[in-house]
């Protein structure tokens, strides 16, 4: 037991005999108790109790004006329901009825006069130790209840995030198909015209659709739950994409964006999706922090290369009010937030570190690490003149996407047929042979996964002449399956030039 806390206990003495009060005060002071209040007027007991909120009451029973039983009844409503207030009754009345009444009225112990000084000190110590233990238990229980509340809130927030992530992924996936058509048609329109205003319009449509594609892919990156996937990453591109995703909010919030980037940064070997998520969270927090600022609102993204330490760093700074020192210790705790209810989950800053200057700055430092193996140079594109006409099967339930792919391949001189699903594709393969297959993965009747497995059994040679075209890469099982096939996979919305290069490479390899 903490001796210092014990001796710091507040003790109230109520006895109409001044000699008894002085004796108790001397005994307690010699023992080291320093916070003593006393009265010989029982009518002052309640005001003194209310003022001092004692940890222990030494109470006589037989007193004029107000007796000890009445005092016990008066202070009972002032004691919190779960609190333990020890009252040691000191009385010359030794009858069992008096003891019973005192204990029923709230007394915790009973000592008859004249008392032994050693015994009274032991009784006082035991009662105070019990109170301290009760207080410690109450604090522990309160802490446990707070943990339960926090964990419950965390589960609720996690469920909300999971639901929002699924909804966001579903919406983004549904946008991929029409965006693929828009981009493909703009590409074909641009290629089909010799020049003039129509080509310019097609380029503008293509540029706007490309911006939509980047935003959709950013949405998918935020919603995606996946193990780290390292690849070559250009940090400046990640920064620009994060700003572009939030461009509307920043513009309408009158936030000036300053990109102070070093263009010759080394390429990183990192997870672009997670870096993007970190930056989006930091930018959103910075934008929120500047909402109440009446002066210039400026968001600055700075990238630099520290050659001596072989590190690349990115810094996000704002001109908000800064982060109060009292909350910095909790800044990176998951689910801790200072935002009003409904405006934040408390997850955004658990990924970042480094606070300096006016407003706030967060610095992300990343080591420059080479890939485990050298990147394989892509095969050179085969000139159209060197490519003879081939027979190609496009399997996709989205007729507009299939039509875009077919037209692009036909312009390259190939013969193209379309199947609306995997089952129709197998029927067509039974009737004639094809040099190459492009197939979607998500289709009715027979999807691309089962279509590929059927090819393994019935037309295994075509498994090396197959390209997956998909807008559904959120499912880890599907990603794992696609990786296991070794077949090229073009993610919707795709670039037709890239599709053409992959087609040419596969046809040339045969």
Secondary structure, 3 states (H helix, E strand, C coil): CCHHHHHCCEEEEECCCHHHHHHHHHHHHHHCCCEEEEECCHHHHHHHHHHHCCCEEEECCCCCCCCHHHHHHHHHCCCCCCCCCEEEEEECCCCHHHHHHHHHHCCCEEEECCCCHHHHHHHHHHHHHHHHHHHHHHHHHHHHHHHHHHHHHHHHHHHHHHHHHHHHHHHHHHHHHHHHHHHHHHHHHHHHCCCCHHHHHHHHHHHHHHHHHHHHHHHHHHHCCCCCCCEEECHHHHHHHHHHHCHHHHHHCCCEEEEECCCCCCCEEECHHHHHHHHHHHHHHHHHHCCCCCCCCEEEEEEEEECCCCEEEEEEEECCCCCCHHHHCCCCCCCCCCCCCCCCCCCCCCCCECCCCCCEEEEEEEECCCCCCCCCCCCCCCCHHHCCCCEEEEECCCHHHHHHHHHHHHHCCCEEEEECCHHHHHHHHHHCCCCEEEEECCCCCCCHHHHHHHHHHHCHHHHHHEEEEECCCCCHHHHHHHHHHCCEEEECCCCHHHHHHHHHHHHHHC
